């Protein structure tokens, strides 16, 4: 799977569940940029795994790549850690259809 191209990165320092979204571009020469935050760095991908590090710090993001999605963790290595996921720009995202419950939260059959 080629990583090169534009992605929407969602990150949460502390894995709080509150995510910031930014655009990130992975270039085929192994560099990346986040123009809205004036950040750049280098990335590598192998066997469904991805790792990238910023030029201005040791902050690193590592994770799994599957199709048009990535998910992983990140660290500054100075005390801040977090969670992230990314979706390839232009990918169609559909909400799962809400299913009618066959069983309630207590495990009883719904009548």
C-alpha positions in Angstrom: 0.0 0.0 0.0 1.4 3.3 -1.0 1.3 5.9 1.7 2.2 8.9 -0.5 -0.5 11.5 -0.8 -2.7 13.6 1.4 -4.3 12.4 4.6 -6.4 13.8 7.4 -4.6 13.2 10.7 -6.5 13.2 13.9 -4.4 13.3 17.1 -5.1 13.3 20.9 -2.3 14.0 23.4 -3.1 12.0 26.5 -5.6 9.8 24.5 -8.4 11.9 26.0 -10.8 11.1 23.1 -10.8 14.7 22.0 -9.0 14.8 18.6 -7.4 17.7 16.7 -7.6 17.3 12.9 -4.9 18.5 10.5 -4.0 17.8 6.9 -0.7 15.9 6.4 1.0 15.1 3.1 3.4 12.1 2.8 5.7 12.6 -0.2 7.2 9.7 -2.1 10.7 10.8 -1.2 10.2 9.9 2.5 9.3 13.4 3.7 6.1 14.7 5.1 4.6 18.1 5.9 1.7 19.5 8.0 1.5 23.0 6.4 -1.1 24.4 8.8 1.3 23.9 11.7 4.5 24.6 9.7 5.9 21.1 10.6 7.8 18.6 8.5 9.9 15.5 8.9 10.7 12.0 7.5 8.7 8.8 7.3 9.2 5.1 6.6 6.6 2.4 5.9 7.2 -1.4 5.8 4.9 -4.4 6.1 1.8 -2.6 7.1 3.6 -0.4 9.7 4.4 3.3 9.5 6.7 5.5 11.5 7.4 9.3 11.2 9.5 11.8 13.1 9.5 15.6 13.0 12.6 17.5 11.9 12.4 19.9 14.9 12.0 17.4 17.7 12.2 13.7 18.5 8.4 13.4 18.6 7.5 10.2 16.7 4.3 8.7 15.5 4.1 4.9 14.9 1.2 2.7 13.9 -0.5 0.3 11.6 -1.6 0.9 8.0 -4.5 -0.8 6.4 -5.9 0.4 3.1 -7.0 4.0 3.4 -6.6 4.2 7.2 -3.8 4.3 9.8 -3.9 4.1 13.6 -1.3 4.3 16.3 0.4 6.0 19.2 2.9 8.9 19.5 5.4 10.2 22.0 7.6 13.2 22.6 9.9 10.9 24.7 9.9 13.7 27.3 6.6 12.8 29.0 3.8 13.4 26.5 2.2 10.5 24.8 -1.0 10.1 22.8 -3.1 8.3 20.2 -3.8 9.1 16.6 -5.5 7.9 13.4 -5.5 9.1 9.8 -7.8 8.7 6.9 -6.6 9.2 3.3 -8.1 12.4 1.9 -11.0 11.7 -0.5 -11.9 8.4 1.1 -15.6 7.7 1.5 -16.5 7.3 5.1 -20.0 5.9 5.8 -21.6 5.6 9.2 -22.5 2.1 10.2 -26.2 1.5 10.0 -27.9 1.6 13.4 -29.0 -1.9 14.2 -32.2 -2.7 16.2 -31.2 -4.4 19.4 -32.1 -8.1 19.7 -30.9 -8.0 23.4 -30.9 -5.1 25.9 -27.9 -4.0 27.9 -28.7 -6.6 30.5 -28.7 -9.4 27.9 -32.5 -9.9 27.9 -34.3 -10.5 24.6 -36.1 -7.4 23.4 -39.8 -8.0 22.8 
